[in-house]
Amino acid sequence: MTATCTAPVPFPTLVDYWFGDLAPTEEERVDEHLFGCARCSGQLGSLTRLGAGVRSAFLGGAVPAVITPELLRAMKQQGLRLREYPVAPGGSVHCTISTSDDGVVSRLTAPLAGVTRLDLVVVNEPGRGRLSDIPFEPSLSEVLFCPSAAGLKQAPAHTQILRLLAVEPGGERPIGDYTFVHTPS
Ligand SMILES: [Zn+2]
């Protein structure tokens, strides 16, 4: 195993590999590479931990997902056109998406020190879902949320409120509410 890689497996190829969408000969080639390459097998490992986020990002954004900074970097490297909206706890932002955008990334600033499990809830749309045990890095104090790009492109003007909840042995502790005032492009 080597830690550096002179011919990294391209990110979309790794995604296809993971979902079993590669042709048999290419799959074999990637198999062999991963066997001998710590860097690329590490990337695959982080992909499999991302789960829904990768599917959302690469299959047309059909479902909302929380993604890692690593995936956001990869998405930018792949040339995806993303609108990014940083919001502080209690803050609000005006947002939109155009037909030529690939997605929207809501950057939720949050104090996450000591948090072990984090959930994201859509407050003002009961039943619209809760993302449980979402990925985050406490040191970055930020959660990256990708709403469904496909859904957002169809949506009329509306306001969505997201809430981050720290899930602790004693119960749930709200970390912050984030308001998105959406206008169609
Ligand atoms: Zn490699």
Boltz pocket constraint, residues with backbone or C-beta under 6 A from the ligand:
constraints:
  - pocket:
      binder: B
      contacts: [[A, 4], [A, 5], [A, 6], [A, 7], [A, 8], [A, 9], [A, 33], [A, 37], [A, 38], [A, 39], [A, 40], [A, 41]]
      max_distance: 6.0
